[in-house]
């Protein structure tokens, strides 16, 4: 995506139960496998009020080509 000039990010790379603030709960990796898989696989795509239809189409085309 970056090579195509499309900015993407990962906003939730650490599941909530693995953040240091929740250490007192003693949850380890594997405690919430669905949450962990989502954090491992999630990608934040460009989304903002001014994105044009042409830009949206470009994002879709690049994603399809990446499969």
N, CA, C and O atoms as a Tripos MOL2 file, in Angstrom:
@<TRIPOS>MOLECULE
protein
  268   267    67     0     0
PROTEIN
NO_CHARGES

@<TRIPOS>ATOM
      1 N           0.8330   -1.1840    0.0000 N.3       1 UNK1
      2 CA          0.0000    0.0000    0.0000 C.3       1 UNK1
      3 C           0.8820    1.2530    0.0000 C.2       1 UNK1
      4 O           0.6150    2.2170   -0.7170 O.2       1 UNK1
      5 N           1.9380    1.2180    0.8190 N.am      2 UNK2
      6 CA          2.8150    2.3900    0.8870 C.3       2 UNK2
      7 C           3.5040    2.6280   -0.4510 C.2       2 UNK2
      8 O           3.6870    3.7740   -0.8630 O.2       2 UNK2
      9 N           3.8900    1.5330   -1.1410 N.am      3 UNK3
     10 CA          4.5400    1.6690   -2.4480 C.3       3 UNK3
     11 C           3.6240    2.3480   -3.4590 C.2       3 UNK3
     12 O           4.0950    3.0090   -4.3850 O.2       3 UNK3
     13 N           2.3130    2.1840   -3.2790 N.am      4 UNK4
     14 CA          1.3370    2.7920   -4.1770 C.3       4 UNK4
     15 C           0.9510    4.2010   -3.7210 C.2       4 UNK4
     16 O           0.1070    4.8460   -4.3420 O.2       4 UNK4
     17 N           1.5670    4.6750   -2.6400 N.am      5 UNK5
     18 CA          1.2600    6.0160   -2.1550 C.3       5 UNK5
     19 C           0.0000    6.0960   -1.3180 C.2       5 UNK5
     20 O          -0.5680    7.1730   -1.1380 O.2       5 UNK5
     21 N          -0.4370    4.9540   -0.8060 N.am      6 UNK6
     22 CA         -1.6480    4.9110    0.0050 C.3       6 UNK6
     23 C          -1.2420    4.7270    1.4610 C.2       6 UNK6
     24 O          -0.6140    3.7310    1.8190 O.2       6 UNK6
     25 N          -1.6000    5.6810    2.2840 N.am      7 UNK7
     26 CA         -1.2660    5.6040    3.6930 C.3       7 UNK7
     27 C          -2.1850    4.6580    4.4340 C.2       7 UNK7
     28 O          -3.4080    4.7720    4.3530 O.2       7 UNK7
     29 N          -1.5990    3.7390    5.1450 N.am      8 UNK8
     30 CA         -2.3570    2.8170    5.9890 C.3       8 UNK8
     31 C          -1.6820    2.7960    7.3530 C.2       8 UNK8
     32 O          -0.5590    3.2780    7.5050 O.2       8 UNK8
     33 N          -2.3420    2.2590    8.3040 N.am      9 UNK9
     34 CA         -1.7630    2.1810    9.6390 C.3       9 UNK9
     35 C          -2.3120    1.0020   10.4060 C.2       9 UNK9
     36 O          -3.2310    0.3130    9.9630 O.2       9 UNK9
     37 N          -1.7360    0.7920   11.5460 N.am     10 UNK10
     38 CA         -2.2160   -0.2320   12.4720 C.3      10 UNK10
     39 C          -2.4830    0.5120   13.7760 C.2      10 UNK10
     40 O          -1.5500    0.9410   14.4550 O.2      10 UNK10
     41 N          -3.7400    0.6620   14.1150 N.am     11 UNK11
     42 CA         -4.0990    1.4800   15.2730 C.3      11 UNK11
     43 C          -4.2600    0.6890   16.5620 C.2      11 UNK11
     44 O          -4.1700    1.2580   17.6490 O.2      11 UNK11
     45 N          -4.4940   -0.5950   16.4580 N.am     12 UNK12
     46 CA         -4.7210   -1.4020   17.6620 C.3      12 UNK12
     47 C          -3.8510   -2.6530   17.5960 C.2      12 UNK12
     48 O          -4.3650   -3.7710   17.5760 O.2      12 UNK12
     49 N          -2.5130   -2.4590   17.5640 N.am     13 UNK13
     50 CA         -1.6410   -3.6150   17.4010 C.3      13 UNK13
     51 C          -1.4930   -4.4410   18.6630 C.2      13 UNK13
     52 O          -1.0340   -5.5810   18.5920 O.2      13 UNK13
     53 N          -1.8670   -3.9050   19.8120 N.am     14 UNK14
     54 CA         -1.8230   -4.6710   21.0600 C.3      14 UNK14
     55 C          -3.2510   -4.7850   21.5970 C.2      14 UNK14
     56 O          -3.8950   -3.7710   21.8680 O.2      14 UNK14
     57 N          -3.7490   -6.0160   21.7530 N.am     15 UNK15
     58 CA         -5.0970   -6.1760   22.3120 C.3      15 UNK15
     59 C          -5.1720   -5.5630   23.7200 C.2      15 UNK15
     60 O          -4.1800   -5.5580   24.4490 O.2      15 UNK15
     61 N          -6.3120   -5.0620   24.0860 N.am     16 UNK16
     62 CA         -6.4900   -4.3530   25.3550 C.3      16 UNK16
     63 C          -6.0210   -5.1940   26.5460 C.2      16 UNK16
     64 O          -5.3660   -4.6760   27.4490 O.2      16 UNK16
     65 N          -6.3510   -6.4790   26.5510 N.am     17 UNK17
     66 CA         -6.0080   -7.3010   27.7140 C.3      17 UNK17
     67 C          -4.5010   -7.5210   27.8770 C.2      17 UNK17
     68 O          -4.0640   -8.0140   28.9170 O.2      17 UNK17
     69 N          -3.7000   -7.1650   26.8680 N.am     18 UNK18
     70 CA         -2.2510   -7.3230   26.9540 C.3      18 UNK18
     71 C          -1.5210   -6.0010   27.2290 C.2      18 UNK18
     72 O          -0.2930   -5.9800   27.3140 O.2      18 UNK18
     73 N          -2.2640   -4.9130   27.3660 N.am     19 UNK19
     74 CA         -1.6590   -3.6330   27.7290 C.3      19 UNK19
     75 C          -1.2310   -3.6650   29.1950 C.2      19 UNK19
     76 O          -1.8770   -4.2910   30.0350 O.2      19 UNK19
     77 N          -0.1380   -2.9840   29.4760 N.am     20 UNK20
     78 CA          0.3990   -2.9610   30.8270 C.3      20 UNK20
     79 C          -0.5840   -2.5160   31.8890 C.2      20 UNK20
     80 O          -0.5090   -2.9670   33.0320 O.2      20 UNK20
     81 N          -1.4990   -1.6400   31.5290 N.am     21 UNK21
     82 CA         -2.4780   -1.1430   32.4980 C.3      21 UNK21
     83 C          -3.3660   -2.2580   33.0450 C.2      21 UNK21
     84 O          -3.9900   -2.1090   34.0960 O.2      21 UNK21
     85 N          -3.4150   -3.3720   32.3250 N.am     22 UNK22
     86 CA         -4.2790   -4.4790   32.7430 C.3      22 UNK22
     87 C          -3.4910   -5.6810   33.2390 C.2      22 UNK22
     88 O          -4.0410   -6.7750   33.3570 O.2      22 UNK22
     89 N          -2.2080   -5.4920   33.5300 N.am     23 UNK23
     90 CA         -1.3810   -6.5880   34.0480 C.3      23 UNK23
     91 C          -1.9760   -7.2190   35.3060 C.2      23 UNK23
     92 O          -1.8450   -8.4230   35.5250 O.2      23 UNK23
     93 N          -2.6270   -6.4030   36.1250 N.am     24 UNK24
     94 CA         -3.1980   -6.9010   37.3780 C.3      24 UNK24
     95 C          -4.2510   -7.9820   37.1480 C.2      24 UNK24
     96 O          -4.5910   -8.7250   38.0690 O.2      24 UNK24
     97 N          -4.7760   -8.0730   35.9080 N.am     25 UNK25
     98 CA         -5.8040   -9.0730   35.6120 C.3      25 UNK25
     99 C          -5.2020  -10.4280   35.2340 C.2      25 UNK25
    100 O          -5.9190  -11.4200   35.1080 O.2      25 UNK25
    101 N          -3.8780  -10.4590   35.0550 N.am     26 UNK26
    102 CA         -3.1580  -11.7060   34.7640 C.3      26 UNK26
    103 C          -3.6060  -12.4130   33.4900 C.2      26 UNK26
    104 O          -3.5600  -13.6410   33.4220 O.2      26 UNK26
    105 N          -4.0330  -11.6690   32.4900 N.am     27 UNK27
    106 CA         -4.3800  -12.2660   31.2040 C.3      27 UNK27
    107 C          -3.1080  -12.3980   30.3790 C.2      27 UNK27
    108 O          -2.3480  -11.4400   30.2390 O.2      27 UNK27
    109 N          -2.8830  -13.5690   29.8430 N.am     28 UNK28
    110 CA         -1.7120  -13.8340   29.0180 C.3      28 UNK28
    111 C          -2.1170  -13.9500   27.5640 C.2      28 UNK28
    112 O          -3.3030  -14.0460   27.2460 O.2      28 UNK28
    113 N          -1.1210  -13.9420   26.6740 N.am     29 UNK29
    114 CA         -1.4080  -14.1930   25.2570 C.3      29 UNK29
    115 C          -2.0900  -15.5440   25.1790 C.2      29 UNK29
    116 O          -1.6380  -16.5180   25.7810 O.2      29 UNK29
    117 N          -3.1700  -15.5930   24.4390 N.am     30 UNK30
    118 CA         -3.9720  -16.8090   24.3360 C.3      30 UNK30
    119 C          -5.2500  -16.7370   25.1480 C.2      30 UNK30
    120 O          -6.1520  -17.5540   24.9610 O.2      30 UNK30
    121 N          -5.3380  -15.7660   26.0500 N.am     31 UNK31
    122 CA         -6.5430  -15.6280   26.8820 C.3      31 UNK31
    123 C          -7.7620  -15.2340   26.0580 C.2      31 UNK31
    124 O          -8.8790  -15.6750   26.3290 O.2      31 UNK31
    125 N          -7.5320  -14.3930   25.0420 N.am     32 UNK32
    126 CA         -8.6240  -13.9250   24.1770 C.3      32 UNK32
    127 C          -8.1610  -14.0640   22.7280 C.2      32 UNK32
    128 O          -7.7850  -13.0700   22.1060 O.2      32 UNK32
    129 N          -8.1840  -15.2830   22.1810 N.am     33 UNK33
    130 CA         -7.6200  -15.5270   20.8520 C.3      33 UNK33
    131 C          -8.2720  -14.7310   19.7230 C.2      33 UNK33
    132 O          -7.5890  -14.3430   18.7750 O.2      33 UNK33
    133 N          -9.5540  -14.4850   19.8050 N.am     34 UNK34
    134 CA        -10.2090  -13.7140   18.7360 C.3      34 UNK34
    135 C          -9.7250  -12.2690   18.7310 C.2      34 UNK34
    136 O          -9.4720  -11.6970   17.6710 O.2      34 UNK34
    137 N          -9.5990  -11.6900   19.9050 N.am     35 UNK35
    138 CA         -9.0900  -10.3250   20.0180 C.3      35 UNK35
    139 C          -7.6490  -10.2550   19.5150 C.2      35 UNK35
    140 O          -7.2790   -9.3090   18.8200 O.2      35 UNK35
    141 N          -6.8490  -11.2390   19.8580 N.am     36 UNK36
    142 CA         -5.4480  -11.2570   19.4420 C.3      36 UNK36
    143 C          -5.3160  -11.4270   17.9350 C.2      36 UNK36
    144 O          -4.4820  -10.7760   17.3050 O.2      36 UNK36
    145 N          -6.1350  -12.2990   17.3560 N.am     37 UNK37
    146 CA         -6.0860  -12.4920   15.8980 C.3      37 UNK37
    147 C          -6.5000  -11.2100   15.1900 C.2      37 UNK37
    148 O          -5.8840  -10.8210   14.1970 O.2      37 UNK37
    149 N          -7.5380  -10.5510   15.6940 N.am     38 UNK38
    150 CA         -7.9700   -9.2930   15.0890 C.3      38 UNK38
    151 C          -6.8570   -8.2520   15.1440 C.2      38 UNK38
    152 O          -6.6210   -7.5450   14.1640 O.2      38 UNK38
    153 N          -6.1780   -8.1560   16.2740 N.am     39 UNK39
    154 CA         -5.0890   -7.1870   16.4100 C.3      39 UNK39
    155 C          -3.9480   -7.5160   15.4510 C.2      39 UNK39
    156 O          -3.3140   -6.6130   14.9060 O.2      39 UNK39
    157 N          -3.6860   -8.7990   15.2470 N.am     40 UNK40
    158 CA         -2.6130   -9.2190   14.3450 C.3      40 UNK40
    159 C          -2.9420   -8.9650   12.8770 C.2      40 UNK40
    160 O          -2.0440   -8.7250   12.0700 O.2      40 UNK40
    161 N          -4.2220   -9.0160   12.5330 N.am     41 UNK41
    162 CA         -4.6440   -8.9650   11.1260 C.3      41 UNK41
    163 C          -5.2300   -7.6310   10.6780 C.2      41 UNK41
    164 O          -5.3610   -7.3940    9.4780 O.2      41 UNK41
    165 N          -5.5840   -6.7600   11.6100 N.am     42 UNK42
    166 CA         -6.3130   -5.5430   11.2750 C.3      42 UNK42
    167 C          -5.4270   -4.4960   10.5940 C.2      42 UNK42
    168 O          -4.2680   -4.3070   10.9630 O.2      42 UNK42
    169 N          -5.9850   -3.8410    9.6190 N.am     43 UNK43
    170 CA         -5.3000   -2.7800    8.8910 C.3      43 UNK43
    171 C          -6.2500   -1.5990    8.7700 C.2      43 UNK43
    172 O          -7.4030   -1.7680    8.3710 O.2      43 UNK43
    173 N          -5.7850   -0.4260    9.1050 N.am     44 UNK44
    174 CA         -6.6120    0.7730    8.9970 C.3      44 UNK44
    175 C          -6.3840    1.4200    7.6390 C.2      44 UNK44
    176 O          -5.2630    1.7930    7.2940 O.2      44 UNK44
    177 N          -7.4490    1.5440    6.8820 N.am     45 UNK45
    178 CA         -7.3990    2.1290    5.5440 C.3      45 UNK45
    179 C          -7.7270    3.6120    5.5950 C.2      45 UNK45
    180 O          -8.3240    4.0880    6.5600 O.2      45 UNK45
    181 N          -7.3360    4.3440    4.5570 N.am     46 UNK46
    182 CA         -7.6630    5.7690    4.5330 C.3      46 UNK46
    183 C          -9.1840    5.9820    4.5240 C.2      46 UNK46
    184 O          -9.9100    5.3920    3.7250 O.2      46 UNK46
    185 N          -9.6220    6.8200    5.4140 N.am     47 UNK47
    186 CA        -11.0490    7.1290    5.5090 C.3      47 UNK47
    187 C         -11.1610    8.5370    6.0730 C.2      47 UNK47
    188 O         -10.8270    8.7870    7.2310 O.2      47 UNK47
    189 N         -11.6310    9.4370    5.2490 N.am     48 UNK48
    190 CA        -11.7830   10.8200    5.6800 C.3      48 UNK48
    191 C         -12.8200   11.4900    4.7870 C.2      48 UNK48
    192 O         -13.0590   11.0200    3.6750 O.2      48 UNK48
    193 N         -13.4360   12.5650    5.2410 N.am     49 UNK49
    194 CA        -14.5320   13.1880    4.4990 C.3      49 UNK49
    195 C         -14.1860   13.6080    3.0750 C.2      49 UNK49
    196 O         -15.0590   13.5880    2.2080 O.2      49 UNK49
    197 N         -12.9350   13.9870    2.8110 N.am     50 UNK50
    198 CA        -12.5880   14.4860    1.4850 C.3      50 UNK50
    199 C         -12.0940   13.4390    0.5020 C.2      50 UNK50
    200 O         -11.6840   13.7940   -0.6030 O.2      50 UNK50
    201 N         -12.1160   12.1690    0.8620 N.am     51 UNK51
    202 CA        -11.6250   11.1450   -0.0640 C.3      51 UNK51
    203 C         -12.5720   11.0620   -1.2640 C.2      51 UNK51
    204 O         -13.7910   10.9750   -1.1130 O.2      51 UNK51
    205 N         -11.9810   11.0910   -2.4480 N.am     52 UNK52
    206 CA        -12.8040   11.0840   -3.6620 C.3      52 UNK52
    207 C         -13.1460    9.6470   -4.0660 C.2      52 UNK52
    208 O         -12.5420    8.6910   -3.5790 O.2      52 UNK52
    209 N         -14.1150    9.5170   -4.9560 N.am     53 UNK53
    210 CA        -14.4670    8.1870   -5.4550 C.3      53 UNK53
    211 C         -13.2940    7.5630   -6.1940 C.2      53 UNK53
    212 O         -13.0800    6.3530   -6.1110 O.2      53 UNK53
    213 N         -12.5330    8.3770   -6.9150 N.am     54 UNK54
    214 CA        -11.3560    7.8670   -7.6350 C.3      54 UNK54
    215 C         -10.3230    7.3320   -6.6480 C.2      54 UNK54
    216 O          -9.7120    6.2930   -6.8970 O.2      54 UNK54
    217 N         -10.1230    8.0220   -5.5440 N.am     55 UNK55
    218 CA         -9.1780    7.5540   -4.5250 C.3      55 UNK55
    219 C          -9.6800    6.2710   -3.8660 C.2      55 UNK55
    220 O          -8.8970    5.3610   -3.5910 O.2      55 UNK55
    221 N         -10.9670    6.2010   -3.6180 N.am     56 UNK56
    222 CA        -11.5520    4.9850   -3.0500 C.3      56 UNK56
    223 C         -11.3390    3.8100   -3.9970 C.2      56 UNK56
    224 O         -10.9760    2.7150   -3.5680 O.2      56 UNK56
    225 N         -11.5640    4.0430   -5.2710 N.am     57 UNK57
    226 CA        -11.3740    2.9940   -6.2730 C.3      57 UNK57
    227 C          -9.9180    2.5350   -6.3240 C.2      57 UNK57
    228 O          -9.6380    1.3460   -6.4760 O.2      57 UNK57
    229 N          -9.0020    3.4820   -6.1960 N.am     58 UNK58
    230 CA         -7.5800    3.1300   -6.2060 C.3      58 UNK58
    231 C          -7.2420    2.2350   -5.0090 C.2      58 UNK58
    232 O          -6.5090    1.2580   -5.1610 O.2      58 UNK58
    233 N          -7.7620    2.5550   -3.8350 N.am     59 UNK59
    234 CA         -7.5230    1.7320   -2.6450 C.3      59 UNK59
    235 C          -8.0520    0.3230   -2.8910 C.2      59 UNK59
    236 O          -7.3680   -0.6560   -2.5930 O.2      59 UNK59
    237 N          -9.2520    0.2160   -3.4260 N.am     60 UNK60
    238 CA         -9.8480   -1.0980   -3.6890 C.3      60 UNK60
    239 C          -9.0070   -1.8800   -4.6890 C.2      60 UNK60
    240 O          -8.7600   -3.0690   -4.4900 O.2      60 UNK60
    241 N          -8.5660   -1.2300   -5.7580 N.am     61 UNK61
    242 CA         -7.7510   -1.9080   -6.7710 C.3      61 UNK61
    243 C          -6.4470   -2.4330   -6.1860 C.2      61 UNK61
    244 O          -6.0500   -3.5620   -6.4730 O.2      61 UNK61
    245 N          -5.7890   -1.6350   -5.3810 N.am     62 UNK62
    246 CA         -4.5270   -2.0460   -4.7730 C.3      62 UNK62
    247 C          -4.7460   -3.2020   -3.8040 C.2      62 UNK62
    248 O          -3.9510   -4.1410   -3.7620 O.2      62 UNK62
    249 N          -5.8180   -3.1360   -3.0330 N.am     63 UNK63
    250 CA         -6.1320   -4.2480   -2.1100 C.3      63 UNK63
    251 C          -6.4120   -5.5290   -2.8680 C.2      63 UNK63
    252 O          -5.9240   -6.5940   -2.4880 O.2      63 UNK63
    253 N          -7.1860   -5.4410   -3.9290 N.am     64 UNK64
    254 CA         -7.4690   -6.6460   -4.7330 C.3      64 UNK64
    255 C          -6.2120   -7.2390   -5.3290 C.2      64 UNK64
    256 O          -6.0600   -8.4600   -5.3790 O.2      64 UNK64
    257 N          -5.3110   -6.3850   -5.7800 N.am     65 UNK65
    258 CA         -4.0690   -6.8600   -6.3800 C.3      65 UNK65
    259 C          -3.1490   -7.5080   -5.3440 C.2      65 UNK65
    260 O          -2.3070   -8.3370   -5.6890 O.2      65 UNK65
    261 N          -3.3100   -7.1330   -4.0890 N.am     66 UNK66
    262 CA         -2.4450   -7.6650   -3.0200 C.3      66 UNK66
    263 C          -2.8470   -9.0580   -2.5690 C.2      66 UNK66
    264 O          -2.0850   -9.7140   -1.8580 O.2      66 UNK66
    265 N          -4.0060   -9.5190   -2.9570 N.am     67 UNK67
    266 CA         -4.4700  -10.8310   -2.5070 C.3      67 UNK67
    267 C          -3.5790  -11.9010   -2.9460 C.2      67 UNK67
    268 O          -3.8260  -13.0700   -2.6520 O.2      67 UNK67
@<TRIPOS>BOND
     1     1     2 1
     2     2     3 1
     3     3     4 2
     4     3     5 am
     5     5     6 1
     6     6     7 1
     7     7     8 2
     8     7     9 am
     9     9    10 1
    10    10    11 1
    11    11    12 2
    12    11    13 am
    13    13    14 1
    14    14    15 1
    15    15    16 2
    16    15    17 am
    17    17    18 1
    18    18    19 1
    19    19    20 2
    20    19    21 am
    21    21    22 1
    22    22    23 1
    23    23    24 2
    24    23    25 am
    25    25    26 1
    26    26    27 1
    27    27    28 2
    28    27    29 am
    29    29    30 1
    30    30    31 1
    31    31    32 2
    32    31    33 am
    33    33    34 1
    34    34    35 1
    35    35    36 2
    36    35    37 am
    37    37    38 1
    38    38    39 1
    39    39    40 2
    40    39    41 am
    41    41    42 1
    42    42    43 1
    43    43    44 2
    44    43    45 am
    45    45    46 1
    46    46    47 1
    47    47    48 2
    48    47    49 am
    49    49    50 1
    50    50    51 1
    51    51    52 2
    52    51    53 am
    53    53    54 1
    54    54    55 1
    55    55    56 2
    56    55    57 am
    57    57    58 1
    58    58    59 1
    59    59    60 2
    60    59    61 am
    61    61    62 1
    62    62    63 1
    63    63    64 2
    64    63    65 am
    65    65    66 1
    66    66    67 1
    67    67    68 2
    68    67    69 am
    69    69    70 1
    70    70    71 1
    71    71    72 2
    72    71    73 am
    73    73    74 1
    74    74    75 1
    75    75    76 2
    76    75    77 am
    77    77    78 1
    78    78    79 1
    79    79    80 2
    80    79    81 am
    81    81    82 1
    82    82    83 1
    83    83    84 2
    84    83    85 am
    85    85    86 1
    86    86    87 1
    87    87    88 2
    88    87    89 am
    89    89    90 1
    90    90    91 1
    91    91    92 2
    92    91    93 am
    93    93    94 1
    94    94    95 1
    95    95    96 2
    96    95    97 am
    97    97    98 1
    98    98    99 1
    99    99   100 2
   100    99   101 am
   101   101   102 1
   102   102   103 1
   103   103   104 2
   104   103   105 am
   105   105   106 1
   106   106   107 1
   107   107   108 2
   108   107   109 am
   109   109   110 1
   110   110   111 1
   111   111   112 2
   112   111   113 am
   113   113   114 1
   114   114   115 1
   115   115   116 2
   116   115   117 am
   117   117   118 1
   118   118   119 1
   119   119   120 2
   120   119   121 am
   121   121   122 1
   122   122   123 1
   123   123   124 2
   124   123   125 am
   125   125   126 1
   126   126   127 1
   127   127   128 2
   128   127   129 am
   129   129   130 1
   130   130   131 1
   131   131   132 2
   132   131   133 am
   133   133   134 1
   134   134   135 1
   135   135   136 2
   136   135   137 am
   137   137   138 1
   138   138   139 1
   139   139   140 2
   140   139   141 am
   141   141   142 1
   142   142   143 1
   143   143   144 2
   144   143   145 am
   145   145   146 1
   146   146   147 1
   147   147   148 2
   148   147   149 am
   149   149   150 1
   150   150   151 1
   151   151   152 2
   152   151   153 am
   153   153   154 1
   154   154   155 1
   155   155   156 2
   156   155   157 am
   157   157   158 1
   158   158   159 1
   159   159   160 2
   160   159   161 am
   161   161   162 1
   162   162   163 1
   163   163   164 2
   164   163   165 am
   165   165   166 1
   166   166   167 1
   167   167   168 2
   168   167   169 am
   169   169   170 1
   170   170   171 1
   171   171   172 2
   172   171   173 am
   173   173   174 1
   174   174   175 1
   175   175   176 2
   176   175   177 am
   177   177   178 1
   178   178   179 1
   179   179   180 2
   180   179   181 am
   181   181   182 1
   182   182   183 1
   183   183   184 2
   184   183   185 am
   185   185   186 1
   186   186   187 1
   187   187   188 2
   188   187   189 am
   189   189   190 1
   190   190   191 1
   191   191   192 2
   192   191   193 am
   193   193   194 1
   194   194   195 1
   195   195   196 2
   196   195   197 am
   197   197   198 1
   198   198   199 1
   199   199   200 2
   200   199   201 am
   201   201   202 1
   202   202   203 1
   203   203   204 2
   204   203   205 am
   205   205   206 1
   206   206   207 1
   207   207   208 2
   208   207   209 am
   209   209   210 1
   210   210   211 1
   211   211   212 2
   212   211   213 am
   213   213   214 1
   214   214   215 1
   215   215   216 2
   216   215   217 am
   217   217   218 1
   218   218   219 1
   219   219   220 2
   220   219   221 am
   221   221   222 1
   222   222   223 1
   223   223   224 2
   224   223   225 am
   225   225   226 1
   226   226   227 1
   227   227   228 2
   228   227   229 am
   229   229   230 1
   230   230   231 1
   231   231   232 2
   232   231   233 am
   233   233   234 1
   234   234   235 1
   235   235   236 2
   236   235   237 am
   237   237   238 1
   238   238   239 1
   239   239   240 2
   240   239   241 am
   241   241   242 1
   242   242   243 1
   243   243   244 2
   244   243   245 am
   245   245   246 1
   246   246   247 1
   247   247   248 2
   248   247   249 am
   249   249   250 1
   250   250   251 1
   251   251   252 2
   252   251   253 am
   253   253   254 1
   254   254   255 1
   255   255   256 2
   256   255   257 am
   257   257   258 1
   258   258   259 1
   259   259   260 2
   260   259   261 am
   261   261   262 1
   262   262   263 1
   263   263   264 2
   264   263   265 am
   265   265   266 1
   266   266   267 1
   267   267   268 2
@<TRIPOS>SUBSTRUCTURE
     1 UNK1         2 RESIDUE 1 A UNK
     2 UNK2         6 RESIDUE 1 A UNK
     3 UNK3        10 RESIDUE 1 A UNK
     4 UNK4        14 RESIDUE 1 A UNK
     5 UNK5        18 RESIDUE 1 A UNK
     6 UNK6        22 RESIDUE 1 A UNK
     7 UNK7        26 RESIDUE 1 A UNK
     8 UNK8        30 RESIDUE 1 A UNK
     9 UNK9        34 RESIDUE 1 A UNK
    10 UNK10       38 RESIDUE 1 A UNK
    11 UNK11       42 RESIDUE 1 A UNK
    12 UNK12       46 RESIDUE 1 A UNK
    13 UNK13       50 RESIDUE 1 A UNK
    14 UNK14       54 RESIDUE 1 A UNK
    15 UNK15       58 RESIDUE 1 A UNK
    16 UNK16       62 RESIDUE 1 A UNK
    17 UNK17       66 RESIDUE 1 A UNK
    18 UNK18       70 RESIDUE 1 A UNK
    19 UNK19       74 RESIDUE 1 A UNK
    20 UNK20       78 RESIDUE 1 A UNK
    21 UNK21       82 RESIDUE 1 A UNK
    22 UNK22       86 RESIDUE 1 A UNK
    23 UNK23       90 RESIDUE 1 A UNK
    24 UNK24       94 RESIDUE 1 A UNK
    25 UNK25       98 RESIDUE 1 A UNK
    26 UNK26      102 RESIDUE 1 A UNK
    27 UNK27      106 RESIDUE 1 A UNK
    28 UNK28      110 RESIDUE 1 A UNK
    29 UNK29      114 RESIDUE 1 A UNK
    30 UNK30      118 RESIDUE 1 A UNK
    31 UNK31      122 RESIDUE 1 A UNK
    32 UNK32      126 RESIDUE 1 A UNK
    33 UNK33      130 RESIDUE 1 A UNK
    34 UNK34      134 RESIDUE 1 A UNK
    35 UNK35      138 RESIDUE 1 A UNK
    36 UNK36      142 RESIDUE 1 A UNK
    37 UNK37      146 RESIDUE 1 A UNK
    38 UNK38      150 RESIDUE 1 A UNK
    39 UNK39      154 RESIDUE 1 A UNK
    40 UNK40      158 RESIDUE 1 A UNK
    41 UNK41      162 RESIDUE 1 A UNK
    42 UNK42      166 RESIDUE 1 A UNK
    43 UNK43      170 RESIDUE 1 A UNK
    44 UNK44      174 RESIDUE 1 A UNK
    45 UNK45      178 RESIDUE 1 A UNK
    46 UNK46      182 RESIDUE 1 A UNK
    47 UNK47      186 RESIDUE 1 A UNK
    48 UNK48      190 RESIDUE 1 A UNK
    49 UNK49      194 RESIDUE 1 A UNK
    50 UNK50      198 RESIDUE 1 A UNK
    51 UNK51      202 RESIDUE 1 A UNK
    52 UNK52      206 RESIDUE 1 A UNK
    53 UNK53      210 RESIDUE 1 A UNK
    54 UNK54      214 RESIDUE 1 A UNK
    55 UNK55      218 RESIDUE 1 A UNK
    56 UNK56      222 RESIDUE 1 A UNK
    57 UNK57      226 RESIDUE 1 A UNK
    58 UNK58      230 RESIDUE 1 A UNK
    59 UNK59      234 RESIDUE 1 A UNK
    60 UNK60      238 RESIDUE 1 A UNK
    61 UNK61      242 RESIDUE 1 A UNK
    62 UNK62      246 RESIDUE 1 A UNK
    63 UNK63      250 RESIDUE 1 A UNK
    64 UNK64      254 RESIDUE 1 A UNK
    65 UNK65      258 RESIDUE 1 A UNK
    66 UNK66      262 RESIDUE 1 A UNK
    67 UNK67      266 RESIDUE 1 A UNK
